[in-house]
Structure formats: structure tokens, C-alpha cells
Amino acid sequence: MSWEKKRVWIIVKTYPEYSRKSRNWVACTAGITEEGDWIRLYPVPTKHYIGDHKLRKFDLVEVVCQKAKTEKLGRKESYKVKDGSDITIIDRSLSGPLTSKIWEKRNKLILDKIDPSLDYLDHKYQEDKTSLGLIKPKEILDFYNRKELEIYADQKQYQQGIDGSRTPIIQKIPHTLAYRFKCSDKCPICANGHHDILCEDWELLEAYRTWGPKYGNVQILWEKLYDKFYTSMINARDLYFVVGMYSLQPTWLIIGLYYPPKDVDPKTQNQTLNKWF
């Protein structure tokens, strides 16, 4: 299988993790190709997470990649980024500043991807290895932490490259923040219960990491996280979950949050929901 160039709207950035294979910190991104298909790109070097040219959500990028060959689960959307290749930013018109028109354009790009339920996605995985999707929760019941919060001091440590470059060493943050929600009346699990799913969204975990030293108190840190990622999401935003399947077992994770303001033109937000609800 040969390498190919793809243009991708970046929708999701997950928090970096340490790769034993490459002996470096790398990240995973997910997006929508110019052809309208979901795609997962991995590994993404952390140099693309820092500096003036860091990847932003809703950047259009060009990347050299090929279909992943050795994944345990054979996830349909997974593509490997070519080692040593660059990820070129092509268009930043949707990555800010965030006006109502920008949100409307984002909605047109992403909201026709809504899936009816996690149960539906489970069946799609069994059918064709679908492993990415977009869920509009019917009801968000809670946002919580499965372990006690910690405050992570900014170590300001760097790794020296052979070319003289300096890359920050990423702090390992446990993925313990989760949402409890009902996805749909049509989901068998939600008929008598709910889902509890971990969230790996970059923005959430980076807020956890950087707000700790800022506020210096675990209780205040939790109040700030809860206010932004639950209370504000419920009251002022229409929150959607980008979900992805874990690479080692068929378990769904929330890999990204999409949250347009509630005052954005409702026609661009709800027109695709009518086919499911």
C-alpha cells in the first residue's frame, strides 16, 4: 500500500501519550477528509501541539499517510502518518476567531455526521469496523472524576533533538474525567440505564494540567473544570461527543467535544437530527 496525500479538517486533538515504539510523545487526531469521510491520523509528533504553527481544531491540513496495516482491531478510519513528513496547514478560516458565522460553517461541516446512538455505532463496528462517530446526547447526567484530582506542576523540561530543536516533555495525565449520559431512547443501554465514558479531549486534559498550578487548590480546580465542561456546556452550549474506539479493545471513548453556542442558527444545528429523533 503506497503513501498518499490527504486533506483533512482537524476535528479532534487527543492528549499526547508516550509511544514505546518511537520512544517519544505522540498524539492522535481525528478529522473529516475533503471527501467527507472520518479519518484517524496517528502518530502526530508533539511539535504540532506547540508554537505558532500548532494544529488547531478545524484547521484544514495536508498530510502524507497510508491505511494502517497492523492495528489489532482493524479500525476502518485509521491512517498512519509517514515518519519525517510534515503536516501542512492549508486553511485556518474555521479555526478562529469564533464568530457566529464560523460556528455555522463548522456546523455544516460536521453535523451531517451525527449517529443515532452508541448502540448503532456498535453494530456499525461489527459490520465494517467503523470506529469513529458523532453523538448528540439526549441527556447529560453528570461530569465527574473517577479518581482524586492532583495538581501537576509545570516541569518546563525539554528534549533536545539531533538538529538542535527543543521539544517540551509532555506531562503524563491520567485519563480519569468522564461523562455520564443517555445517548438515545433507541439505545438498549439507555432504556434502563446510561453510559459512563472517559473523555480524552485535549482541551479538557490540558485545562486539568495547566489550571492546577494556576489555582493552587484541588477544590477550586474541580469547580473550574466542572463549571466549564459541565455547567456551561449544559446552559450555554449544544454539546456533542466525538467518540472513538480504543485501539486495544472494542470500547468507546469520548475523544473530542464539539460545543457550538445555543444561539447559533438552529437550522444549521438541528436539521440533521430529524432523521433520528
C-alpha positions in Angstrom: 0.0 0.0 0.0 1.5 3.3 -1.1 1.6 6.6 0.7 -0.9 9.3 -0.3 -1.6 12.9 0.4 -4.9 13.7 2.1 -6.5 17.0 3.0 -8.2 16.8 6.4 -10.3 19.1 8.6 -8.9 18.5 12.1 -11.9 18.0 14.4 -10.3 16.2 17.4 -6.9 16.5 19.2 -6.4 14.0 22.0 -3.9 14.4 24.8 -0.4 13.0 23.8 0.8 9.7 25.1 4.2 8.0 25.3 5.0 5.6 22.4 7.4 2.8 23.4 7.8 2.1 19.7 9.0 5.6 18.7 10.4 6.4 22.2 8.7 9.7 22.1 5.5 11.5 22.9 2.9 11.4 20.1 -0.7 12.3 19.7 -3.7 11.1 17.8 -6.0 13.4 15.8 -9.3 12.7 14.1 -11.0 14.7 11.3 -13.0 14.8 8.2 -11.4 14.5 4.8 -12.3 16.8 1.9 -14.3 13.9 0.6 -16.4 13.9 3.7 -15.1 10.8 5.5 -13.9 10.3 9.0 -10.2 9.7 9.4 -7.9 9.0 12.3 -4.2 10.2 12.0 -1.5 8.7 14.1 1.2 9.2 15.2 1.3 13.1 15.3 4.6 14.4 16.8 4.0 16.8 19.7 5.8 19.5 17.7 2.5 20.0 16.1 1.0 20.9 19.5 3.2 23.9 20.3 4.3 27.2 18.8 2.7 29.5 16.2 2.1 26.7 13.7 0.5 24.2 16.2 -2.6 22.4 14.9 -5.9 23.9 15.9 -9.3 22.3 15.8 -10.9 22.9 12.4 -7.6 23.6 10.6 -7.5 22.1 7.1 -4.2 20.3 6.7 -2.4 18.2 4.1 -0.8 15.1 5.4 1.1 12.2 3.9 -0.4 8.9 5.2 -1.4 5.4 4.4 -4.1 3.0 5.7 -2.9 1.4 9.0 -1.8 -2.2 8.4 -1.1 -3.6 11.9 -3.9 -2.4 14.1 -5.3 -5.1 16.5 -8.9 -4.1 15.8 -8.5 -3.1 12.2 -10.4 0.2 12.7 -11.7 1.4 9.4 -10.7 5.1 9.6 -7.1 4.6 10.9 -4.2 6.0 8.9 -0.5 6.1 9.7 1.3 9.4 9.3 4.5 9.0 7.4 7.6 9.3 9.6 9.6 12.5 8.9 6.8 14.1 6.8 5.3 17.4 7.7 1.7 18.2 8.4 1.0 21.4 6.3 -1.7 23.8 7.3 -3.7 24.8 4.3 -6.7 26.8 5.6 -7.4 28.3 9.0 -10.7 30.0 8.1 -12.7 27.8 10.5 -10.2 27.7 13.4 -10.9 31.2 14.7 -11.8 33.8 15.7 -15.1 32.3 16.7 -18.0 34.3 15.3 -21.5 33.0 14.7 -20.7 32.7 11.0 -17.7 30.5 11.8 -19.8 28.2 14.0 -22.5 28.0 11.3 -19.8 26.9 8.8 -18.4 24.3 11.3 -21.9 23.0 11.9 -22.4 22.5 8.1 -19.1 20.6 8.0 -19.7 18.2 11.0 -23.4 17.9 11.9 -24.4 15.7 9.0 -22.1 13.1 10.7 -24.5 12.6 13.6 -25.1 8.9 14.5 -28.3 7.9 16.3 -26.7 6.1 19.3 -23.7 4.2 20.6 -25.7 1.0 20.0 -25.9 2.0 16.3 -22.1 2.5 16.3 -21.5 -0.9 17.9 -23.5 -2.5 15.1 -21.5 -0.5 12.5 -18.2 -1.7 14.1 -19.4 -5.3 13.8 -20.5 -4.6 10.2 -17.5 -2.8 8.7 -15.1 -1.8 11.6 -16.5 1.7 11.9 -14.6 3.2 14.9 -15.4 7.0 14.8 -18.7 8.8 15.2 -20.6 11.8 16.5 -23.2 11.6 19.2 -25.7 14.2 20.3 -26.6 13.1 23.9 -30.3 13.0 24.7 -29.4 13.9 28.3 -26.1 14.6 30.0 -26.4 13.4 33.6 -23.1 14.3 35.1 -19.4 15.1 34.6 -17.1 13.5 37.2 -13.6 12.3 38.1 -13.0 8.7 38.7 -10.0 9.4 40.9 -8.9 12.3 43.2 -7.6 15.3 41.3 -4.0 16.2 41.5 -2.1 19.4 40.8 0.7 18.9 38.3 3.5 21.5 38.5 4.8 22.7 35.2 8.2 21.0 34.9 9.4 23.0 31.9 11.6 20.1 30.7 12.7 19.7 27.1 14.0 17.0 24.9 16.9 18.0 22.7 16.7 16.9 19.0 19.7 16.0 16.9 19.0 19.0 14.8 19.3 21.3 17.9 15.5 21.7 18.3 13.9 21.6 21.7 10.6 19.9 22.3 8.7 20.1 25.6 8.4 16.9 27.5 4.7 16.2 28.0 3.4 15.5 31.5 1.5 12.3 31.8 -2.1 13.0 32.9 -4.3 10.0 33.9 -7.5 9.8 31.8 -10.0 9.8 34.7 -12.5 12.5 33.7 -15.8 11.1 32.4 -19.3 11.9 31.3 -22.5 10.1 32.4 -25.2 10.4 29.8 -28.1 8.9 27.8 -27.4 8.9 24.1 -30.9 8.0 22.7 -34.2 6.4 23.5 -33.4 3.9 20.8 -30.3 2.7 22.7 -31.0 -0.5 24.7 -28.5 0.5 27.4 -30.1 3.9 27.8 -33.6 2.4 28.0 -32.8 1.2 31.5 -29.6 3.0 32.4 -26.9 5.2 30.9 -23.3 5.4 29.6 -20.2 6.2 31.6 -17.4 7.1 29.2 -14.0 8.5 29.7 -13.1 11.8 27.9 -9.7 12.2 26.3 -10.3 15.6 24.7 -7.1 17.6 24.5 -8.7 20.8 25.7 -10.2 19.1 28.8 -7.0 17.4 29.9 -4.8 20.4 29.1 -7.1 22.5 31.3 -6.7 20.0 34.1 -2.9 20.1 33.7 -2.5 23.9 33.5 -5.3 25.1 35.8 -3.8 23.2 38.8 -0.8 25.5 39.2 -2.9 28.5 38.3 -5.5 28.0 41.1 -3.3 26.0 43.5 -6.2 24.2 45.2 -7.8 20.9 44.2 -11.3 22.0 45.2 -11.1 25.3 43.2 -9.6 23.4 40.3 -12.5 20.9 40.2 -15.0 23.8 40.5 -13.5 25.5 37.5 -13.4 22.3 35.4 -17.0 21.4 36.4 -18.2 24.9 35.5 -16.7 24.9 32.1 -17.1 21.3 31.0 -20.5 20.6 32.5 -22.4 23.6 33.8 -21.6 26.0 30.9 -21.9 23.2 28.4 -25.4 22.4 29.6 -26.6 26.0 29.9 -25.0 27.9 27.0 -23.8 25.2 24.6 -25.1 22.4 22.5 -22.7 19.7 23.4 -21.8 16.8 21.0 -19.4 14.0 21.7 -16.9 12.8 19.1 -16.5 9.1 20.0 -13.7 6.8 19.0 -12.9 3.1 19.7 -10.0 2.3 21.9 -7.1 0.8 19.9 -6.7 -2.4 22.1 -10.3 -3.4 22.7 -13.8 -2.6 21.3 -14.6 0.1 23.9 -15.9 3.6 23.1 -14.2 6.7 24.4 -15.1 10.4 24.1 -12.2 11.7 22.1 -13.5 15.2 21.4 -16.0 17.8 22.4 -18.0 19.9 20.0 -20.0 22.7 21.5 -21.5 25.4 19.3 -23.3 28.2 21.2 -27.0 27.7 21.6 -27.7 31.0 19.8 -26.2 29.8 16.5 -28.9 29.5 13.8 -30.8 26.4 14.9 -31.5 25.3 11.3 -27.8 24.6 10.9 -27.7 22.7 14.2 -30.8 20.6 14.2 -31.7 19.8 10.6 -29.8 16.5 10.6 -31.2 15.4 13.9 -34.7 15.0 12.5 -33.8 11.7 10.8 -33.1 10.1 14.2 -35.4 11.8 16.7 
